[in-house]
Amino acid sequence: MTPQQVIGLGIRLVSLWLVTNTITYIAFIPSATSSAEVSGQAHAAYWVGGAYLLGAALLWFFPMWIAHRLLPRTKFENKLEMPALEVARVGCSLIGLWIFSHALPVIAWVLLRAFVDSNDQSFFRTLTPGVKLDVAIYLFQIVLSLVLILRSGDFAQLIYREKL
């Protein structure tokens, strides 16, 4: 693999990360704003989600064009001796670990705080609708991160093709 191909794989991984963030803006936020007082603002979440999807599509379909703009061209003899599929697999696992490390402490804090504030009633009932939405988002992120980590080989095959 050339250095540009490694960067191209990284760009495709960033594209997948953008798609995972899009899910929040398209699925969760509009449903939360429809029940809140800001129901007219749901369209802003769709615009942000659309911008994320557009950015993800550009990164996914043009990784090598971007990689050649980031790194100067090298000769084909300048290769890094790493199997491309393994680099993609490691990248998927690292993204999964990063998402997991971001979501787990937040959900643990929210659930601990709700448990402490609940007294004798169900701690889930003490949560406000906004906090319940946050719990749903972070639980989704934890599940997604575990899928990325445990099924990294499948995602690596999706990302890596012989010709990027």
N, C-alpha and C positions, 0 to 999 in steps of 0.2 A: 504494500500500500504506500502511496505517496503521502506526504503531509497534507496535501489538499484533500485527499480522499478521507483522511481521518477527520478533518474539519467538516467535510460534507456529511459524514455520519453524525457528527455532533450537531450539525444544523438540523438534520432530520429528527434527532432526539428532542431538540428544542421545539420543533414543530409539534411533536406528540405532546409535549408539556403544555403548549398553548391550547391544544385541543382539549386537554383535561381541564384547563381553566375556563374554557368556553362553556363547558357543561354547567358550571355554576351560574353564569350570566344568562344562559338561555333556558335552563330548566328550573333552577331553584329561586332565583331572585324575582322573576315576574310573578311566580305563584305567591311569594311572600308579600309583594307589594299589592297584590289584588285584595288581600284581606286586611291590609293596613290602610292608613289614611292617605298614603301616597300612591294610590292605584293608577293615577295618570302618568306616573313616572316609569312605568314598566318598559316603555319603548326605549328608554335610555339604556337599559340593560341589554335589550336586543341589539342596539347599535354597538355597544362595547363587545358583545359576543360575536357579532358579525365582523368587527374589526379584528378580533383575535383569530377567527376562522380564515379571514383573508390573509393575515400574516402567516398563519400556519400553512396555508396552501402555497403561498409564495416560497416559504422555506422548504416545503416538501418537494415541490416540483423543480426548483432551481438551486439545489444545494451546491453543485459544483461551480455554477456561475458566481455565487456568493463566496465560496471558498477561494476561488482564483482572485477575487477582489481583495480578500483578507490577507492572503499569503502570495508572495511573488511566485511566479511559475518556476518550477524546477525541472530538471531533466528527469526522464523516466527512470534513469539508473538510481536516482536518489529515492530509495525505498526504505520504508520502515518495516522491519520484519515482525509483523503482528498479523495474525489471521483476522480478517475484517469482521467475520461473523462473531468472533469472540470479543472484539472491541465493542461491537454493537450490543452484545449481550451484557457486558460490563456496564455500558452506558445506561441501558434500561434498568439494570439493578440499582445503579447509583441514583437515577431519577426516582425510582420507587422508594429507596431509603430516604432520600431528601424529603419527599412528600410525606412519608410516614413520620419522620422526625419533626416535621412542622405541625402535623395534625394531632398526633398523640398527646403532646403536653397540653394543648388547648382543650381537647375534649376531656382529658383527665381533670383539668382545673374546673371546667364548667360542671362536670358531674359531681366532683367533690364539694364544690360550693353549694350546689343544689341539695346534696345530701345533708350538709351541715345546716342549711336554712330550712329544711323540711319539717323539723320537729316530729310530730306524730303522723303526718299525712304523707301521701305518696310524693316522693321528691320530684317526679316528672311533672306533677301538676303545679309545682311551685315555679316552674320555668315559664317565662314569658314566651309569646309566639316567636319573637325574634331570636331568643336563645334556643328554642326548639329547632328553628331553621338552621342556626349555626351548628347545632349538634348533628342534624341530618347531613349537612355539607361536610363536616369533618369526619363523620362515619363513612360517608361515600369516599372521601379521600383516603381513608385508612384501607378500605376494601380495594380501591384502585391501586394503591401502593403495594399491597400484598399481591395482587394479580401481576403487577409489573415485576415484582421481585421473583415470585414463584414461577411465572411463565415467561421469564426474560428471553428464553430461547425462541419462543414463538414470535415475540415482538421483534427480536433481532432479525429473524428471517423476513419479517414484514418490512423492516427498515433497509436491510442490506440487499442490494441486488448487485450482480456482477458489474454493471455499468451504472454508476450513480449519475 
